[in-house]
Amino acid sequence: MKWLFWNMDFERLDAIRDADAVIATVVEFGLHEHVRWLLAFYGRERIHAFFKNVGSAEVSDRTVAFWRAVFHAKKEKWPRPPAWRRSSSAPWID
């Protein structure tokens, strides 16, 4: 997964300490196998907590919508940064 974290010092990245950054990066840019690892490592509850309590400008609206469906959380309030801070380089994101 090193290529996913091109903007971070991968050798110093700590999956526990940097969990929010890891989750944001993997849900937005990761492949299916990376998301499976994310679910196995952190569990659904921790990933759900990231969306409910933290959020990230890195995570697109489309990705948020997908995870809302996964967690059946349509009515939950999730923090979202202002639209001008959100962007994605993923080719499938408009």
Order of alpha helices (4+ residues) and beta strands (2+ residues): alpha-alpha-alpha
